[in-house]
Every structure is written in structure tokens, then in C-alpha cells.
Amino acid sequence: MEASALVLSAVIEAPVAALVVRLMGWPSRGATHVGLAAAVATAATHPQLWSAALWAYGRFPFWPAILTLEALVVIVEGLLIGWMAGLKPWRAMVVSLVANAASVLAGLWIAG
């Protein structure tokens, strides 16, 4: 299940990240590069998020746990995307936030 969640996250986040940069016209190494950076960042953070979520969900209420964990992921992925794709840090954080919001919403929708 974790592997399929990782693939789904990357498949959602990469095109969303590329689309954000393309629509905003932000200078970077290119929208495709931003999308690839988002996929790599997702692959780097997903195993840790998965482990932390399994630990946190039994100890804390669902919404505070998921919001805290996702906020940490947005920050780490934003830093990685900015570094890999040549985006200004605040723009990379916006890309990360939008891309992660899309994958979280898709995951919640699929989970029912």
C-alpha cells in the first residue's frame, strides 16, 4: 500500500508542480524540471511521512496529526524543489503546498 501511495503522490504532484510554475511564469530551470524535482522530493519524504503517520495516528487526533505532518513535508519538499529546480524559496514553498494539497485531497477522496 505504501508503494502505491508513493506512486500516486508522485503522479499527482509532479504535473501539478509543473503547471503552477508554467501558469505563474516563474523563472526556474523549466516547468518540466520543477515537476521532476517535485517527484524526487516526494520520493525522498514519503517513506518518512508514512512511518511518522503510522506512529502519530494512534497517538493524536487525525486532523492535527495530518496537518502537522503535511506542513513538515511541504517545508522539506519546498526546500528540495527550490534547490533542484532553481526556484526562489517562497515560490518553491507555494509549489510544494499546492502540489501536496492536491495529493492529500486525492488521497482523502480515494480513502473515502
Buried (B, 14 or more C-beta within 10 A) or exposed (E): EEEEBBBBBBBBBBBBBBBBBBEEEBEBBBBBBBBBBBBBBBEEBBEEBBEBBEEBEEEEEEEEBBEEBBEBBBBBBBBBBBEBBBBEEEBBBBBBBBBBBBBBEBBEEEEE
